[in-house]
């Protein structure tokens, strides 16, 4: 997984007034959660563009007043109207200790169900995983090549090396729904099957049958 570097500064004051002043200057109040001590800091809002406004997941190296911290983004808060980033929470990475993180899902393959006229529907954009930081991928690849109409891939069907999936096993990740095209195709296949049982070829028309009867 790639690492994004963010330069930041320690907060001298806490509270609503301090946070308001920080945001007014174009910065974002943040905190790193650590088992020993939580670290409050701030960084310029432009520093978060490559971290937040992307489909991929990243590790973060926070450079706070000359001190480096390896972390992952845990949570964010946005303004309900302007959608401006208001606050960011990080969790410090400790060597040898697993972390929990939501990783984007990447769908690959041409689904058999889609080829038959079905519609591929993605139900989960991200999955919660647990693992060591060095084992976390940027994306979780899910192959849908063999996925048929009215079939789904659930969390319980997936496995990734050195990672533990934390979402419920019954959670649907991706499914192929029936469409009108698929229903029509299935109906034609059933009609062809019935015709074959009666000794008719699928392409045999009523005119062809009349010709046979007259002869």
Residue frames as a rotation matrix with the C-alpha (Angstrom) as fourth column:
UNK 1
0.577 0.817 0.000 0.00
0.817 -0.577 0.000 0.00
0.000 0.000 -1.000 0.00
UNK 2
-0.102 -0.602 0.792 1.26
0.548 -0.699 -0.460 3.47
0.830 0.387 0.401 -0.87
UNK 3
-0.031 -0.004 -1.000 2.08
0.959 -0.283 -0.028 6.04
-0.283 -0.959 0.012 1.79
UNK 4
0.390 0.214 0.896 1.04
0.496 -0.868 -0.009 9.70
0.776 0.447 -0.445 1.74
UNK 5
-0.504 -0.647 -0.572 3.06
0.852 -0.262 -0.454 12.24
0.144 -0.716 0.684 3.68
UNK 6
0.527 0.695 0.489 1.30
0.490 -0.719 0.494 15.07
0.694 -0.021 -0.719 5.51
UNK 7
-0.667 -0.745 0.018 3.14
0.475 -0.444 -0.760 17.92
0.574 -0.499 0.650 7.25
UNK 8
0.459 0.888 0.010 1.39
0.445 -0.239 0.863 19.19
0.769 -0.392 -0.505 10.36
UNK 9
-0.547 -0.565 0.618 1.79
-0.248 -0.595 -0.764 21.19
0.800 -0.571 0.185 13.56
UNK 10
-0.613 0.285 -0.737 0.91
0.752 0.499 -0.432 20.46
0.244 -0.819 -0.520 17.17
UNK 11
0.279 0.780 0.560 -2.07
0.305 -0.625 0.719 22.27
0.911 -0.030 -0.412 18.62
UNK 12
-0.811 -0.565 0.153 -1.22
0.085 -0.374 -0.924 24.58
0.579 -0.736 0.351 21.51
UNK 13
-0.687 0.666 0.292 -4.85
-0.620 -0.326 -0.714 25.10
-0.380 -0.671 0.636 22.50
UNK 14
-0.858 0.511 0.049 -7.88
0.486 0.779 0.396 22.84
0.165 0.364 -0.917 22.37
UNK 15
-0.389 0.804 -0.450 -11.58
0.356 -0.319 -0.878 23.63
-0.850 -0.502 -0.162 22.36
UNK 16
0.376 0.704 0.602 -14.18
0.838 0.019 -0.545 25.04
-0.396 0.710 -0.583 19.97
UNK 17
0.849 -0.068 -0.525 -12.66
-0.152 -0.981 -0.119 28.51
-0.507 0.181 -0.843 19.71
UNK 18
-0.163 -0.986 -0.027 -9.26
-0.465 0.053 0.884 27.11
-0.870 0.157 -0.467 18.81
UNK 19
-0.369 0.096 0.924 -10.77
0.617 0.769 0.167 24.70
-0.695 0.632 -0.343 16.24
UNK 20
0.710 0.697 0.101 -12.76
0.571 -0.485 -0.662 27.55
-0.413 0.527 -0.743 14.67
UNK 21
0.578 -0.577 -0.577 -9.63
-0.511 -0.807 0.295 29.67
-0.636 0.124 -0.762 14.33
UNK 22
-0.438 -0.751 0.493 -7.70
-0.109 0.589 0.801 26.75
-0.892 0.297 -0.340 12.81
UNK 23
-0.027 0.519 0.854 -10.40
0.848 0.465 -0.256 26.17
-0.530 0.717 -0.453 10.20
UNK 24
0.844 0.356 -0.400 -10.57
0.167 -0.885 -0.434 29.88
-0.509 0.300 -0.807 9.40
UNK 25
0.160 -0.895 -0.416 -6.89
-0.686 -0.404 0.605 29.75
-0.710 0.189 -0.679 8.44
UNK 26
0.400 0.084 -0.913 -7.54
-0.865 0.363 -0.346 26.89
0.302 0.928 0.217 6.00
UNK 27
-0.719 -0.691 -0.077 -6.38
-0.600 0.672 -0.433 24.11
0.351 -0.265 -0.898 8.31
UNK 28
0.312 0.801 -0.510 -8.05
-0.350 0.596 0.723 20.97
0.883 -0.047 0.467 9.64
UNK 29
0.010 -0.258 0.966 -8.01
-0.997 0.067 0.028 19.95
-0.072 -0.964 -0.257 13.34
UNK 30
0.297 0.003 -0.955 -6.84
-0.377 0.919 -0.114 16.35
0.877 0.394 0.274 13.76
UNK 31
0.350 -0.237 0.906 -5.97
-0.901 0.181 0.395 13.78
-0.258 -0.955 -0.150 16.39
UNK 32
-0.218 -0.430 -0.876 -3.85
-0.482 0.828 -0.286 10.63
0.849 0.360 -0.388 16.50
UNK 33
0.732 0.487 0.477 -5.21
-0.663 0.348 0.662 7.99
0.156 -0.801 0.578 18.84
UNK 34
-0.218 -0.844 -0.490 -2.48
-0.360 0.536 -0.763 6.10
0.907 0.010 -0.421 20.67
UNK 35
0.412 0.390 -0.824 -2.66
0.511 0.650 0.563 3.74
0.755 -0.652 0.068 23.65
UNK 36
-0.327 -0.643 -0.692 -0.25
0.942 -0.159 -0.297 5.96
0.081 -0.749 0.658 25.60
UNK 37
-0.373 0.147 -0.916 -1.23
0.277 -0.925 -0.261 9.48
-0.885 -0.351 0.304 24.59
UNK 38
0.470 0.587 0.659 -3.53
0.848 -0.092 -0.522 11.11
-0.246 0.804 -0.541 22.04
UNK 39
-0.607 -0.753 -0.256 -1.80
0.580 -0.639 0.505 13.73
-0.544 0.158 0.824 19.89
UNK 40
0.566 0.820 -0.086 -3.78
0.595 -0.478 -0.646 16.79
-0.571 0.314 -0.759 18.76
UNK 41
-0.599 -0.786 -0.151 -2.51
0.370 -0.440 0.818 18.62
-0.710 0.434 0.555 15.70
UNK 42
0.579 0.763 -0.288 -3.62
0.006 -0.357 -0.934 20.42
-0.815 0.539 -0.212 12.55
UNK 43
-0.564 -0.692 0.449 -2.68
0.491 0.157 0.857 20.35
-0.664 0.704 0.251 8.86
UNK 44
-0.639 0.306 -0.706 -3.64
-0.596 -0.777 0.202 22.39
-0.487 0.550 0.679 5.83
UNK 45
0.275 0.897 0.346 -6.84
-0.379 0.432 -0.818 21.21
-0.883 0.094 0.459 4.13
UNK 46
0.553 -0.111 -0.826 -5.06
-0.827 0.045 -0.560 20.79
0.099 0.993 -0.067 0.77
UNK 47
-0.526 -0.829 0.190 -2.86
-0.850 0.522 -0.073 18.11
-0.039 -0.200 -0.979 2.36
UNK 48
-0.400 0.458 0.794 -5.83
-0.271 0.769 -0.579 15.74
-0.876 -0.447 -0.183 2.50
UNK 49
0.214 0.573 -0.791 -6.85
-0.912 -0.173 -0.372 15.80
-0.350 0.801 0.485 -1.17
UNK 50
-0.228 -0.392 -0.892 -4.84
-0.756 0.648 -0.092 12.75
0.614 0.653 -0.443 -2.24
UNK 51
-0.978 -0.156 0.136 -5.82
-0.206 0.682 -0.701 10.88
0.017 -0.714 -0.700 0.92
UNK 52
-0.487 0.865 0.123 -9.56
-0.080 0.096 -0.992 11.43
-0.870 -0.493 0.022 1.03
UNK 53
0.408 0.699 -0.587 -10.70
-0.625 -0.255 -0.738 12.19
-0.665 0.668 0.333 -2.52
UNK 54
-0.451 -0.560 -0.695 -9.50
-0.869 0.455 0.197 8.93
0.206 0.693 -0.691 -4.03
UNK 55
0.616 0.683 -0.393 -10.80
-0.606 0.729 0.317 5.39
0.503 0.043 0.863 -4.47
UNK 56
0.126 -0.671 -0.730 -7.59
0.204 0.738 -0.643 3.83
0.971 -0.068 0.230 -3.14
UNK 57
0.981 0.093 -0.171 -6.60
0.177 -0.065 0.982 3.31
0.080 -0.994 -0.080 0.48
UNK 58
0.255 -0.934 0.252 -3.31
-0.032 -0.269 -0.963 4.70
0.966 0.238 -0.099 1.79
UNK 59
0.278 -0.338 -0.899 -1.06
0.960 0.126 0.249 4.63
0.029 -0.933 0.360 4.80
UNK 60
0.809 0.050 0.586 -0.10
0.103 -0.993 -0.058 8.04
0.579 0.107 -0.808 6.18
UNK 61
-0.156 -0.856 -0.492 3.19
0.952 0.003 -0.306 9.42
0.263 -0.516 0.815 7.44
UNK 62
0.852 0.479 0.209 2.44
0.377 -0.841 0.389 12.40
0.362 -0.252 -0.897 9.63
UNK 63
-0.294 -0.956 0.000 5.35
0.789 -0.242 -0.565 14.80
0.540 -0.166 0.825 10.12
UNK 64
0.745 0.660 0.099 4.34
0.431 -0.589 0.683 16.84
0.509 -0.466 -0.724 13.15
UNK 65
0.844 -0.444 0.301 6.86
-0.531 -0.768 0.357 19.48
0.073 -0.461 -0.885 14.22
UNK 66
-0.051 -0.977 -0.209 9.78
-0.944 0.115 -0.308 17.28
0.325 0.182 -0.928 13.19
UNK 67
-0.557 -0.062 0.828 8.37
-0.509 0.814 -0.281 14.06
-0.656 -0.578 -0.485 14.71
UNK 68
-0.582 0.309 -0.753 7.24
-0.669 0.345 0.658 11.26
0.462 0.887 0.006 12.38
UNK 69
-0.393 0.553 0.734 4.19
-0.490 0.550 -0.676 9.09
-0.778 -0.626 0.055 13.03
UNK 70
-0.931 0.182 -0.317 2.96
-0.180 0.525 0.832 6.20
0.318 0.831 -0.456 10.87
UNK 71
-0.601 0.788 0.136 -0.82
-0.259 -0.031 -0.965 6.10
-0.756 -0.615 0.222 10.92
UNK 72
-0.755 0.511 0.411 -4.03
0.618 0.346 0.706 5.23
0.219 0.787 -0.577 9.10
UNK 73
-0.763 0.579 0.286 -7.05
-0.552 -0.815 0.177 7.48
0.336 -0.023 0.942 8.60
UNK 74
-0.907 0.416 -0.071 -9.81
0.379 0.730 -0.568 6.25
-0.184 -0.542 -0.820 10.88
UNK 75
0.105 0.994 -0.021 -12.63
0.950 -0.106 -0.295 8.78
-0.295 0.011 -0.955 10.52
UNK 76
-0.897 -0.314 0.310 -13.52
0.405 -0.866 0.294 12.14
0.176 0.389 0.904 8.96
UNK 77
-0.031 0.890 -0.454 -16.14
0.731 -0.290 -0.617 14.81
-0.681 -0.351 -0.642 9.55
UNK 78
-0.751 -0.158 0.641 -17.51
0.620 -0.504 0.601 17.07
0.228 0.849 0.477 6.81
UNK 79
-0.804 0.505 -0.313 -19.65
-0.311 -0.807 -0.502 20.20
-0.506 -0.307 0.806 6.83
UNK 80
-0.289 0.768 0.572 -23.26
0.502 0.630 -0.592 19.19
-0.815 0.116 -0.568 6.01
UNK 81
0.733 0.600 -0.319 -23.71
0.099 -0.559 -0.824 22.03
-0.673 0.572 -0.469 3.51
UNK 82
0.539 -0.594 -0.598 -20.32
-0.814 -0.549 -0.188 22.88
-0.217 0.588 -0.780 2.02
UNK 83
0.978 -0.171 -0.123 -18.90
0.142 0.966 -0.216 19.33
0.155 0.194 0.969 2.31
UNK 84
0.307 -0.900 0.309 -15.69
-0.576 -0.434 -0.692 20.89
0.757 0.035 -0.652 3.61
UNK 85
0.098 -0.363 -0.927 -13.43
0.519 0.813 -0.263 18.69
0.849 -0.455 0.267 5.74
UNK 86
0.629 0.253 0.735 -13.86
-0.410 -0.696 0.590 19.67
0.661 -0.673 -0.334 9.39
UNK 87
0.286 -0.498 0.819 -11.92
-0.887 0.187 0.423 17.05
-0.364 -0.847 -0.388 11.34
UNK 88
0.390 -0.233 -0.891 -9.78
-0.478 0.776 -0.412 13.94
0.787 0.587 0.191 10.78
UNK 89
0.622 -0.156 0.767 -9.02
-0.683 0.371 0.629 11.09
-0.382 -0.916 0.124 13.17
UNK 90
0.182 -0.653 -0.735 -5.95
-0.643 0.486 -0.592 8.88
0.744 0.580 -0.332 12.81
UNK 91
0.963 -0.009 0.270 -4.76
-0.201 0.645 0.738 5.72
-0.181 -0.764 0.619 14.55
UNK 92
0.181 -0.982 -0.061 -1.06
-0.964 -0.189 0.188 5.25
-0.196 0.025 -0.980 15.17
UNK 93
0.750 -0.037 -0.660 0.53
-0.277 0.889 -0.365 2.18
0.600 0.457 0.657 13.58
UNK 94
0.369 -0.623 0.690 2.53
-0.824 0.123 0.552 0.05
-0.429 -0.773 -0.468 16.01
UNK 95
-0.292 -0.576 -0.764 5.03
-0.855 0.515 -0.062 -2.45
0.429 0.635 -0.643 14.56
UNK 96
-0.937 -0.137 -0.321 3.78
-0.058 0.968 -0.244 -6.01
0.344 -0.210 -0.915 14.86
UNK 97
-0.629 0.775 -0.054 0.28
0.159 0.060 -0.985 -4.97
-0.761 -0.629 -0.161 15.88
UNK 98
-0.578 0.451 0.680 -2.61
0.808 0.200 0.554 -5.45
0.114 0.870 -0.480 13.41
UNK 99
-0.830 0.367 -0.420 -4.82
-0.243 -0.916 -0.320 -2.54
-0.502 -0.164 0.849 12.45
UNK 100
-0.131 0.871 0.473 -8.41
0.760 0.394 -0.516 -2.35
-0.636 0.292 -0.714 11.23
UNK 101
-0.657 -0.146 -0.739 -9.07
-0.285 -0.860 0.423 -0.50
-0.698 0.489 0.524 8.00
UNK 102
0.492 0.830 0.264 -11.69
0.098 0.248 -0.964 -0.27
-0.865 0.500 0.040 5.26
UNK 103
-0.650 -0.760 0.010 -10.21
-0.013 0.024 1.000 -1.23
-0.760 0.649 -0.026 1.88
UNK 104
-0.033 0.655 -0.755 -11.89
-0.885 -0.370 -0.282 -0.44
-0.464 0.659 0.592 -1.49
UNK 105
0.096 0.174 0.980 -13.30
0.197 0.962 -0.190 -3.34
-0.976 0.211 0.058 -3.52
UNK 106
-0.381 -0.260 -0.887 -12.18
-0.804 -0.380 0.456 -3.70
-0.456 0.888 -0.064 -7.15
UNK 107
0.494 0.648 0.580 -14.42
-0.174 0.727 -0.664 -5.80
-0.852 0.227 0.472 -9.42
UNK 108
-0.478 -0.665 -0.574 -12.66
-0.766 -0.005 0.643 -7.71
-0.431 0.747 -0.507 -12.21
UNK 109
-0.861 0.073 0.504 -13.75
0.241 0.930 0.277 -10.15
-0.448 0.360 -0.818 -14.92
UNK 110
-0.644 0.695 -0.320 -16.65
-0.687 -0.342 0.642 -10.38
0.337 0.633 0.697 -17.37
UNK 111
-0.532 0.484 0.695 -19.55
-0.518 0.464 -0.719 -11.90
-0.670 -0.742 0.004 -15.48
UNK 112
-0.949 0.252 0.188 -21.34
0.314 0.735 0.601 -14.85
0.013 0.629 -0.777 -17.11
UNK 113
-0.153 0.953 -0.260 -24.59
0.835 -0.016 -0.550 -13.38
-0.528 -0.301 -0.794 -15.83
UNK 114
-0.011 0.075 -0.997 -23.94
-0.223 -0.972 -0.071 -10.02
-0.975 0.221 0.027 -17.46
UNK 115
-0.893 -0.348 -0.285 -23.14
-0.361 0.180 0.915 -11.75
-0.267 0.920 -0.286 -20.76
UNK 116
-0.718 0.684 0.125 -26.55
0.694 0.690 0.207 -13.43
0.055 0.235 -0.970 -20.48
UNK 117
-0.209 0.642 0.738 -28.23
0.354 -0.654 0.669 -10.04
0.912 0.400 -0.091 -20.08
UNK 118
0.473 0.377 -0.796 -28.15
0.860 -0.002 0.510 -9.58
0.190 -0.926 -0.325 -16.32
UNK 119
0.568 -0.231 0.790 -27.10
-0.137 -0.973 -0.186 -6.44
0.811 -0.003 -0.584 -14.47
UNK 120
-0.149 -0.727 -0.670 -24.04
0.752 0.357 -0.554 -6.38
0.642 -0.586 0.493 -12.21
UNK 121
0.665 0.421 0.616 -24.74
-0.103 -0.766 0.635 -4.56
0.740 -0.486 -0.466 -8.94
UNK 122
-0.452 -0.860 -0.236 -22.00
0.299 0.104 -0.949 -3.67
0.841 -0.499 0.210 -6.45
UNK 123
0.614 0.758 -0.220 -23.34
0.393 -0.052 0.918 -3.75
0.685 -0.650 -0.330 -2.89
UNK 124
0.775 -0.432 -0.462 -20.15
0.412 -0.209 0.887 -3.02
-0.480 -0.877 0.016 -0.93
UNK 125
0.853 -0.486 0.189 -17.65
-0.152 -0.578 -0.802 -0.40
0.499 0.655 -0.567 -2.07
UNK 126
-0.197 -0.920 0.339 -15.29
-0.741 -0.087 -0.666 -1.11
0.642 -0.383 -0.665 0.85
UNK 127
0.619 0.314 -0.720 -14.68
0.182 0.834 0.520 -4.01
0.764 -0.453 0.459 3.21
UNK 128
0.597 -0.394 0.698 -13.37
-0.793 -0.421 0.441 -3.85
0.120 -0.817 -0.564 6.76
UNK 129
0.592 -0.491 -0.639 -10.19
0.176 0.852 -0.493 -5.88
0.787 0.179 0.591 7.18
UNK 130
0.851 -0.404 0.336 -7.70
-0.445 -0.216 0.869 -6.59
-0.279 -0.889 -0.364 9.94
UNK 131
0.746 -0.661 0.081 -4.02
0.626 0.654 -0.425 -7.15
0.228 0.367 0.902 9.32
UNK 132
0.045 -0.827 -0.561 -0.51
0.690 -0.380 0.616 -5.81
-0.723 -0.414 0.553 9.70
UNK 133
0.472 0.162 -0.866 0.10
-0.248 -0.919 -0.307 -2.48
-0.846 0.360 -0.394 7.98
UNK 134
-0.470 -0.774 -0.424 2.69
-0.659 -0.012 0.752 -3.99
-0.587 0.633 -0.505 5.63
UNK 135
-0.837 0.198 0.510 0.16
0.374 0.888 0.269 -6.59
-0.399 0.415 -0.817 4.45
UNK 136
0.094 0.944 -0.317 -2.68
0.264 -0.331 -0.906 -4.18
-0.960 0.001 -0.280 3.65
UNK 137
-0.488 -0.225 0.843 -3.41
0.858 0.056 0.511 -3.84
-0.162 0.973 0.166 -0.10
UNK 138
-0.947 0.161 -0.276 -4.63
-0.200 -0.973 0.118 -0.71
-0.250 0.167 0.954 -1.86
UNK 139
-0.117 0.932 -0.343 -7.65
-0.978 -0.049 0.202 -2.64
0.171 0.359 0.917 -3.18
UNK 140
-0.420 0.110 0.901 -9.41
-0.295 0.922 -0.250 -5.96
-0.858 -0.371 -0.354 -2.63
UNK 141
-0.656 0.097 -0.748 -9.84
-0.750 0.020 0.661 -7.69
0.079 0.995 0.059 -5.99
UNK 142
-0.205 0.690 0.694 -13.06
-0.242 0.651 -0.719 -9.66
-0.948 -0.315 0.033 -6.49
UNK 143
-0.942 -0.186 -0.281 -13.35
-0.320 0.233 0.919 -11.77
-0.105 0.955 -0.279 -9.66
UNK 144
-0.138 0.981 0.137 -16.93
-0.530 0.043 -0.847 -12.05
-0.837 -0.189 0.514 -11.01
UNK 145
-0.704 -0.229 -0.673 -16.16
-0.711 0.226 0.666 -14.10
-0.001 0.947 -0.322 -14.14
UNK 146
-0.870 0.318 -0.376 -18.24
0.226 0.936 0.270 -17.11
0.438 0.150 -0.887 -13.03
UNK 147
-0.775 0.603 -0.187 -21.03
0.005 -0.290 -0.957 -15.11
-0.631 -0.743 0.222 -11.39
UNK 148
-0.756 0.562 0.337 -24.40
0.575 0.322 0.752 -16.04
0.314 0.762 -0.566 -12.94
UNK 149
-0.415 0.718 0.558 -27.79
-0.346 -0.692 0.634 -14.34
0.842 0.070 0.536 -12.94
UNK 150
0.633 0.727 0.266 -29.44
-0.430 0.045 0.902 -14.25
0.643 -0.685 0.341 -9.50
UNK 151
0.512 -0.561 -0.650 -26.18
0.771 0.633 0.061 -15.29
0.377 -0.533 0.757 -7.86
UNK 152
0.872 -0.204 0.446 -24.06
-0.338 -0.909 0.244 -13.27
0.355 -0.363 -0.861 -5.44
UNK 153
-0.074 -0.901 -0.427 -20.60
0.457 0.350 -0.818 -13.16
0.887 -0.256 0.386 -3.93
UNK 154
0.898 0.416 0.141 -20.73
0.031 -0.380 0.924 -12.71
0.438 -0.826 -0.354 -0.18
UNK 155
0.365 -0.783 0.503 -18.04
-0.902 -0.431 -0.016 -11.84
0.229 -0.448 -0.864 2.33
UNK 156
0.403 -0.137 0.905 -17.95
-0.514 0.784 0.348 -15.50
-0.757 -0.606 0.246 3.40
UNK 157
0.927 -0.039 0.374 -16.98
0.315 0.626 -0.713 -16.49
-0.206 0.779 0.593 -0.15
UNK 158
0.710 -0.655 0.259 -13.85
-0.224 -0.558 -0.799 -14.34
0.667 0.509 -0.543 -0.10
UNK 159
0.782 -0.575 -0.241 -10.37
0.479 0.308 0.822 -14.86
-0.398 -0.758 0.516 1.34
UNK 160
0.766 -0.593 0.248 -7.26
-0.223 -0.607 -0.763 -12.71
0.603 0.530 -0.597 1.13
UNK 161
0.240 -0.782 -0.575 -3.76
0.642 0.572 -0.510 -13.68
0.728 -0.247 0.639 2.17
UNK 162
-0.648 -0.624 -0.437 -2.76
0.696 -0.252 -0.672 -12.46
0.309 -0.740 0.598 5.66
UNK 163
-0.794 0.447 0.413 -6.03
-0.472 -0.880 0.044 -10.53
0.383 -0.160 0.910 6.09
UNK 164
-0.747 0.643 -0.170 -9.09
0.619 0.580 -0.529 -11.13
-0.241 -0.501 -0.831 8.24
UNK 165
-0.610 0.630 0.481 -12.43
0.076 -0.557 0.827 -9.93
0.789 0.541 0.292 6.89
UNK 166
-0.974 0.151 -0.170 -14.53
0.155 -0.107 -0.982 -8.36
-0.166 -0.983 0.081 9.65
UNK 167
-0.459 0.871 -0.176 -17.82
-0.883 -0.424 0.202 -7.71
0.101 0.248 0.963 7.86
UNK 168
0.074 0.569 0.819 -20.56
-0.553 0.707 -0.442 -10.34
-0.830 -0.420 0.367 8.46
UNK 169
-0.769 -0.485 0.417 -20.07
-0.006 0.657 0.754 -13.39
-0.640 0.577 -0.508 6.24
UNK 170
-0.105 0.825 0.556 -23.62
0.844 0.369 -0.389 -13.11
-0.526 0.428 -0.735 4.88
UNK 171
0.197 0.142 -0.970 -23.00
-0.117 -0.979 -0.167 -9.56
-0.973 0.146 -0.176 3.61
UNK 172
0.630 0.096 0.771 -23.41
0.708 0.336 -0.621 -9.37
-0.319 0.937 0.144 -0.17
UNK 173
-0.261 -0.811 -0.524 -20.48
0.275 -0.582 0.765 -7.77
-0.925 0.055 0.375 -1.97
UNK 174
-0.652 0.077 -0.754 -21.66
-0.701 -0.441 0.561 -8.04
-0.290 0.894 0.341 -5.58
UNK 175
-0.227 0.661 0.716 -24.62
0.196 0.751 -0.631 -9.64
-0.954 -0.003 -0.300 -7.33
UNK 176
-0.995 0.039 -0.095 -26.06
-0.101 -0.176 0.979 -10.11
0.021 0.984 0.179 -10.82
UNK 177
-0.375 0.927 0.007 -29.74
-0.219 -0.081 -0.972 -9.18
-0.901 -0.367 0.233 -11.02
UNK 178
-0.319 0.384 0.866 -32.21
0.840 0.538 0.071 -10.39
-0.439 0.750 -0.494 -13.63
UNK 179
-0.652 0.152 -0.743 -33.08
-0.344 -0.932 0.112 -7.92
-0.676 0.329 0.660 -16.40
UNK 180
0.441 0.882 -0.166 -35.73
-0.519 0.099 -0.849 -7.96
-0.732 0.460 0.502 -19.14
UNK 181
0.192 -0.464 -0.865 -33.12
-0.940 0.166 -0.297 -9.05
0.281 0.870 -0.404 -21.66
UNK 182
-0.817 -0.548 0.183 -32.10
-0.576 0.756 -0.311 -11.95
0.032 -0.359 -0.933 -19.44
UNK 183
-0.270 0.811 0.519 -35.73
-0.311 0.437 -0.844 -13.02
-0.911 -0.389 0.134 -18.89
UNK 184
0.587 0.481 -0.651 -36.37
-0.734 -0.023 -0.679 -12.97
-0.342 0.876 0.340 -22.64
UNK 185
-0.197 -0.768 -0.610 -33.24
-0.886 0.405 -0.224 -15.00
0.419 0.496 -0.760 -23.32
UNK 186
-0.831 -0.076 0.552 -34.20
-0.406 0.760 -0.507 -17.57
-0.381 -0.646 -0.662 -20.70
UNK 187
0.151 0.978 0.144 -37.68
-0.426 0.196 -0.883 -17.83
-0.892 0.072 0.446 -22.23
UNK 188
0.471 -0.060 -0.880 -36.26
-0.877 0.076 -0.474 -18.44
0.096 0.995 -0.017 -25.70
UNK 189
-0.638 -0.759 -0.130 -33.96
-0.723 0.648 -0.239 -21.14
0.265 -0.059 -0.962 -24.34
UNK 190
-0.557 0.516 0.651 -36.90
-0.288 0.615 -0.734 -22.88
-0.779 -0.596 -0.194 -22.67
UNK 191
0.504 0.779 -0.372 -38.93
-0.601 0.007 -0.799 -22.70
-0.620 0.626 0.472 -25.92
UNK 192
0.077 -0.578 -0.812 -36.04
-0.924 0.264 -0.276 -24.17
0.374 0.772 -0.514 -27.88
UNK 193
-0.833 -0.401 0.382 -35.75
-0.537 0.755 -0.377 -26.97
-0.137 -0.519 -0.844 -25.34
UNK 194
-0.097 0.891 0.444 -39.44
-0.289 0.402 -0.869 -27.83
-0.953 -0.212 0.218 -25.64
UNK 195
0.578 0.288 -0.763 -39.24
-0.786 -0.055 -0.616 -27.74
-0.219 0.956 0.195 -29.43
UNK 196
-0.395 -0.821 -0.412 -36.28
-0.863 0.485 -0.141 -30.11
0.316 0.299 -0.900 -29.41
UNK 197
-0.699 0.192 0.689 -38.25
-0.342 0.756 -0.558 -32.59
-0.628 -0.626 -0.463 -27.28
UNK 198
0.345 0.932 0.113 -41.07
-0.213 0.195 -0.957 -32.57
-0.914 0.306 0.266 -29.88
UNK 199
0.079 -0.405 0.911 -38.66
0.760 0.616 0.208 -33.22
-0.646 0.676 0.356 -32.73
UNK 200
0.891 0.230 0.391 -38.62
0.430 -0.703 -0.567 -29.67
0.144 0.674 -0.725 -34.08
UNK 201
-0.243 -0.966 0.084 -35.53
0.910 -0.257 -0.326 -27.61
0.337 -0.003 0.942 -34.72
UNK 202
-0.289 0.112 -0.951 -35.35
0.670 -0.685 -0.285 -24.26
-0.683 -0.720 0.123 -32.93
UNK 203
-0.772 -0.097 -0.629 -35.56
-0.258 -0.856 0.449 -22.33
-0.582 0.508 0.635 -36.19
UNK 204
-0.813 0.494 0.307 -38.46
0.568 0.558 0.605 -24.34
0.128 0.666 -0.734 -37.64
UNK 205
-0.843 0.531 -0.085 -41.42
-0.508 -0.838 -0.199 -22.09
-0.177 -0.124 0.976 -38.45
UNK 206
-0.093 0.914 0.395 -45.15
-0.244 0.364 -0.899 -22.80
-0.965 -0.180 0.189 -38.80
UNK 207
0.506 0.218 -0.834 -44.78
-0.833 -0.126 -0.539 -22.59
-0.223 0.968 0.118 -42.60
UNK 208
-0.507 -0.771 -0.385 -42.08
-0.817 0.572 -0.068 -25.26
0.273 0.280 -0.920 -42.54
UNK 209
-0.750 0.272 0.602 -44.36
-0.211 0.765 -0.609 -27.56
-0.626 -0.584 -0.517 -40.51
UNK 210
0.339 0.925 -0.172 -47.26
-0.458 0.003 -0.889 -27.07
-0.822 0.380 0.425 -42.96
UNK 211
0.172 -0.364 -0.915 -44.99
-0.973 0.081 -0.215 -27.96
0.152 0.928 -0.340 -45.83
UNK 212
-0.841 -0.526 0.123 -43.96
-0.540 0.815 -0.209 -31.16
0.009 -0.242 -0.970 -44.07
UNK 213
-0.399 0.766 0.504 -47.59
-0.178 0.474 -0.862 -32.14
-0.899 -0.434 -0.053 -43.37
UNK 214
0.500 0.624 -0.601 -48.66
-0.686 -0.138 -0.714 -31.59
-0.528 0.769 0.359 -47.01
UNK 215
-0.108 -0.626 -0.773 -45.81
-0.919 0.360 -0.163 -33.66
0.380 0.692 -0.614 -48.32
